[in-house]
Amino acid sequence: MVNRATPEPLVEALCDPSSAARANAPQWEALVRHARGSNLLGVLAERFVSGSLLDAVPPAPRAHLVAARVRAHAQAKATMRELRAIAHALGDVEAPVILLKGAAYLCAGLPVARGRVFSDVDILVPKARLAEVEAALMLSGFVTSHPHPYDQRYYREWMHELPPMQHVQRQTVLDVHHALVPETSRPHPDSALLVADATPLPADVSADLAAGQPGVPIRFAVLAPADMAIHCATHLFCDEDFSHATRDLVDFDSLVRHFAVAQPDFWERLLPRARTLQLARPLWYALHWSARVHRTPVPPDILREACRDAPASPLRWLMNGLLGPALRPTRGRASTRWARRALYVRGHWLKMPPHLLAWHLTVKAFRRENVSLPENADGNQA
């Protein structure tokens, strides 16, 4: 049994847009502000449209919702143009390219993509092909956005991705991953399993991406449904940055609701897959909090089984105390700010072993003071 959290007005409006019909002007002002701050204004607008409720919204907030929809639709078109360019850049690289997060949701035609905005494109490629992929992207105009030697070492040796790349002309940002979690983190999911079970893009989307580029193979795919939900949970509950936590939990709720209907064996595969990938703990957090906050229809037996992967009672009590405020859209509250700061520390603790984390934080502190560090034990200057 899941105890329901006290509903936030934004969450209530997302779950039941008709509940906002009785809002007064100050309540609408707060709702729009919190939705925009959580990057959910476009999603909220789409919920009103799908419920045929947009015309019932007062003129002033309706203008904000309409503008958010326009922005989301424009970004979707821009993302498709960017993916065509990336496909062209990687045309000679014979490696699978898995789209992640926002780009994946968009190309797979999932409901979670409706109204959703995002700042970059994320892809996953086999680690053995990273150098080849990076070289092809650089030849097409992408450059690293973190040229400092320490940042390069941090990403290439310890993290699960290359340093973010930015196109010199289009100024678009591309994150190239080879795993779901950092190399130095405690769980070590096998990325080969993700690639092996990846789902090809719908034929019409592949044709759209190939338009105007005859002969360019489209090797894009997306994660399998269970893997996509697990990645969403992992991105939220293993990361140190909870500034997008409200939006990420909405993503998880939408993915689970869709796949539970579209994939008859979704629930049957979900927990075993998470355990195979060593990511059952973040999945438990996601199932628990999605059911609690968004009333996600998780089967009771799935929740009971997922509890096997929950932390022990003292840690569970502590995390509940932090996640409750951290998942709120009202980030101006002191409790939300302090909870997210504590989870920021936890995220770094999960990423690195203590000795490496101590070294990393020391380097960051010295760099903030513009002090040069001596060479470390490996003979590399930080």
N, C-alpha and C positions, 0 to 999 in steps of 0.2 A: 504494500500500500504506500502510495506517494503522498506526502503532505503537500498541499497546494500552497504556492507562494502567494503573498498578497499581490494582486495584479497591479502592474504599473499601467497608467492610462495608454501609453504607446502600445504595450503588449496586448492590452485589452482591445484596442482598436485594430490591431493586426489580426487577432483571433476572431473578432466579431466587429467588422466595420460599422454595423448598424448601431453599436453602443455609443459611437461618437456623435450620432445624430442629435443627442440631447445636450451636447457640450455648448457652453457659452463662449463668448469672445476670448476671455483670458485663458480658458481651458484649451481652446483651439490654438491660441498663440503658443502655449507650452507644448502642445502636442506636435505642432509643426517644428518648433525649435528642437525638441528632443529627437524627432525623426530625422531631421537634417543632421544633427550632431552625431547620430548613430549610422549615418549613410543608409537610412531606411525610408527616406521620403518618397523615392520612386517606387519602392515596394509597397508602401502604404497606399500610394495613388493607384497602383494596379489592383490592390485588394478592393478599393472602392469601385473601380471600373468593373471588375469581375462580378461584384455584387449589385451592379446597376445603381450605385448609390452616389456617384460623383456629382450628379446634378442636385442632390439634396444638401451638399456641403455649402456653407455660406460663401459668398463671392470671394472674400479676401483669402481664406485658406485654400479655396478651390484653385485660385490662381497659382499658388505655390505648388499644389499637387500637379496641376497641368504642366507647369514648367519642369517639374522633376521628371515627369513622363517623357517630355520632349528630350531632356538631357539624356535619359537612359536609352531612348531609341537611337539618338545620335551616336552615343558611345558604342552601342551594339554594331552599328554600321562601320564605325571607325575601327572596332576590334576585328571585324571580318576583313577589312582592308589590310590591317596589320598582319593578320594571319596569312593572307595571300603572300605578302612580302616575305614573311618568315619561311613559308613553304618554298618559295622560290630560292631563298638563300640556302636552304638545306636540301635542295633538289638532288645534289650529287652525293649526299651523305646517306648511305644505305643503313640507316638505323631507325628503329621505331621512335616516334616522338609522341609522348603522352601529354595531352593538355590537362592542366590542373585548374581547380577552383573556378574563377569567373569565366574564363575562356571555355573551359570544359562544359560548364552549365549551359552557356550560350549555344555552343555548337551541338550539344546533345539535345537541345530543344526542351530542357527541363523547366518545370514551373518555377523553380527557384531563381531562374534567370530573369524573370519578369520584373522590370523596374530596378534590378540590381546594378549598381555601379562599382567599378573597381579601378585601381590605379595602374596596374601592370599586367603583363601576360606571364603566366607560369607554365613551364614545360618540364617534363622529366624524360631523361634519356639514360641509356646504360652508362655506367661509370667508365667502362672501357672505351666508350666513344666520345667522352667529354672533349678531349683535345681536338678531335676532328670537327665536332659540332661548333666549338668555340672558334676555330680557325675560319670555318665557313661563314659564321655570323660576323666576324671581324672584317672579312673581305666584302661583306655586304653593307658595312657602315656602322656596325655596333662596336662600341668601345666600353671598357670597364669603367664603372663610375666610382671605384674605390682604389685609386692607384697607389696609396701608401703601402710600403712593403709589408708592414704588419697586417694590414687589412687583407692583403693578398694571401699571406700565410694563413691567417685566421680562417678564411673561407676555403682555401684549397686543401688544407690539411685536416681541419677539424669540423667544418660544417658539411651540410648535405647539399650544397649548391655552389656554383661559381659566384664570384662577386657580381652583383647586379650589372647588367649591360644596358647601355643607353644608345639609341641611334643618333648619329651626329646631326642628321637633318630633321628627322621626324620627332626627335626628342622623346620617343616612346621608350619604355623600360621593359626589359625582358629578364626574368629570373630563370636560370637553367639549373634544374635540380637533377641529382642522381639518386636521391633517397628521400624518404618522408621525414626523417629526423636526423640530427647531426651525427657525424661519425663518432663523436665522443660521448653521446648520450647512452643511458643504460640499456634501453631496448634497441635491438638491431634487426628491424624487419628486412627481409630479403627482397630487394627491389625486383629481382628476376621474377618473383611470383606475381608482382603487380603487372609487369610487362606481359607475362605469359597469358594472363586473364583479361587483358585490356579489350575494350569493346570498340570496333571500328565506328567511325562517324557515319551518320545516315548518308545515303547515296546523294541526296539532293544537296547536302552541306558540302560534301567532297567536291561535287560538280561546281558549286558556287566558288569554292576556294581555288579551283583549277581554272576558272573563267579567265580568258585572256592570257593564259600561260600554258599553251599546248605543249605536251611532253613533260611537264613538271609533275613528278609523282607526289601524291598527297599521302604522306605516311602518318598523318595525325590519327590518334585514337584517344579514347578517354578511359578512365579507370572503370572496372566492373562496378555494378551498383553497390555491393557490400563494401568494396574497397573505397569507393567514393565517400560513403557515409563514414567509414573509419578514418579516412584522411581528414574529413571535416572535423571530426571529434578530436583527432590528434592535433590538428592545427590550432584548435581553440584551447584545449586543456593541457598541452605540453609547451605552449609558447610563453614567452615572458611578457609579451605586449597584449594587454587586455583592452586596449582602446577600441577595438572592433568586436569585443566579445558579444555585445547585444546582437549585432548583425550576424555573427557567426552562428549563434544559437538559433536564430531564425532560419539560417541556411540549413542547419541540421534538421530542424523540425520539418521544413519543406521537403528535403530529400527523403526522410523516413516516410512521411505521409505518401509521397509519390511512389517510391519503390515498393512499399508494403502492398500497394494495389497493382502496380505494373509488373512486379516480379513475384510470382506465387511462392517461390522458395526463399524469399529475401530473409525472413526472420529465421528460417532454418539454417541459413548459411552465415548469418551475421556474426554471432558469438564465436563459433569455431574458427572462422576466418580471422577475427581479431586476435584470438589466442595464438593462432599460427604465426601471425605477424608480430606478436609480442606487444600488442597495442590494446589489450583488453581493459586496462585501467582507464585510459582516456575515454574509451567507448562507454564504460559504466558511468562515468561522470556525465557524458553527453545524454545518455538515455535517462538518467535520473533527473537531471536539471531540465531537459526538454519536456519531460512529462510533468514536472513540477511547475514550470513557468508557462509553457505553451499548451499544456494539456494534450501533448502528443499521445496518440493512441497506441502506446507500447503494450503488447500483451502482458498480463500479470506474470505468466510463467517465464517470459523473457527477462523481465525485471528481477524476478527471484533468482534466476540462473546467473544473471549479470552481477548480482551482489556477491558472488564468490570471488569476483575480481576487485571488489571495493577495498579501500584501505581499512586498517584496524580502527576500532572505535575512537581512540583519542585523536588520530590524524583525521578521521572522517568528520569528527565534530569541529576541528579547527578549520578544515577546508570548507565545510558548510558555512561557517561564520565568515569566511573570506569571499566565497563565491556568490553568496546571496547579494551583498552590496556590489561586487565587481560586475555582475551581469546586468545591473540596472542601467537603463539608458540615461538616467539623471546623473551625469558624471560630475556635476558641480557639488554634489554632496560630499562632506568631509569623509564619511564612512566609505563612499565609493573610491575616493582618491587614495585613502590609506590602504584599502583592500587591494587595489590594483598595484600599489607600490610593493606590498608584501608578496603578491603573486609574481611581480617582476623579478624579485630576488629568487623565488622558488623556481621560476622558469630557467634562470641561469644555473641554478643548482642542478636541475635536471639535465641541462645541456652538457655540463663538463664535470669531470672529477675535481675534488677539492684543490689539488695542487695546481691544476691547469686553470681553474677559475681564479685562484689567487693571483697567478701570474697575469692573466687577462685583465683583471680589475686594476692591478698595479700599472700595467701598460697604459690603460685608459686614463688613470689618474695622472700619470706623468705627461701624457699627451695633452691633457687639458691645461696643464701648467706650462706646455711648450718646452719641456725638459727632455734632452736626448738621453736615451737609455743605453747602457753598455751592452755588448753582445751577451746573449744568454748562453746557457750551457751547451747548446747545439752549435754555437758559433755563428748564429744568425742574429742580426741586429733587429730589435723589435721596432 
